[in-house]
């Protein structure tokens, strides 16, 4: 990527979000280009958001979903028994 020729002001919250999405070796500009390039033209894009999570984050989400499903099944069994 070339040298920046423009500067923009962003809030601290926006800066933190850009930093959160930033991959190793990426500039802020790289993050924004990737974000806008992959942004769907409609909110109904089923693939929107895929690949955003790191492997560790995805593993945590899967584990939470699995735990929630187990708890839900246990509640349903208890309701069925009562």
N, C-alpha and C positions, 0 to 999 in steps of 0.2 A: 504494500500500500504506500502511496506517495505521502509527501509532507502535507499536513493539514493546511488548507488555505482559508478556512473559516472557523470561527468559534461560535458556540452556542451556549446559552446559559440553561442549566437544568437544576431542578430542586435536588436537595440531598437524597430524598426518597427515590427519585429517578436515577440518580447516580448509583445508589446502592443496588437498585434493580439491574442496571447495566452490569455492574461488577458481579452480581450473582450469576448472571447469564454468561459471563465472559469465560471463554475456554482458554486453556494454556496457550500463550503466544499471541492471543488476539488483542487488537487495539479496540478502543471504544467504537471507532468507526466500523471495524469488522463485525462487532456484535450488532450494531444497528443495521448494517447491510444485510446480515444473515437474518435478522429478525424481520425486516421489511420484505426481503425476498421470499421468505417462507410464509408470510402472512397470507391467508386465504382471501380470495375476493369476496367470500361469503362466510358467515359464521357457521354454516352447515357443513363445512369441510370435515369429514370424519378423521382425517389424518392430522389436523391441526393439533399441535402440541406434542406429537410423537418425537422422541429424541431429545426432549428438553431436559429430562432428569438424568443425573449421573447414574452410573450402575449402582452405587451405594444408596442413593435416594430411591431409585426404583425398587431395590431390595427391601428397603424400609416400608415403602408403600405396599408392596406385595405382602409382607409380613403382617402389617396392620389390617389389610383386607382379609387375610386368612384368619386372623384372630377374631375379627368382627363376625365373619361367617360362622366360626365355631360357637361364639357366644350366642348368636342368633339361633342356631340349631338347638343349642341347649335350652334356650328360653322356649322355643317351640315345643320341644319334648316335654318340658315341665307343664306347659299349658295343656298339652294333649293328655297328660297323666291326670291332671286335676279335674 
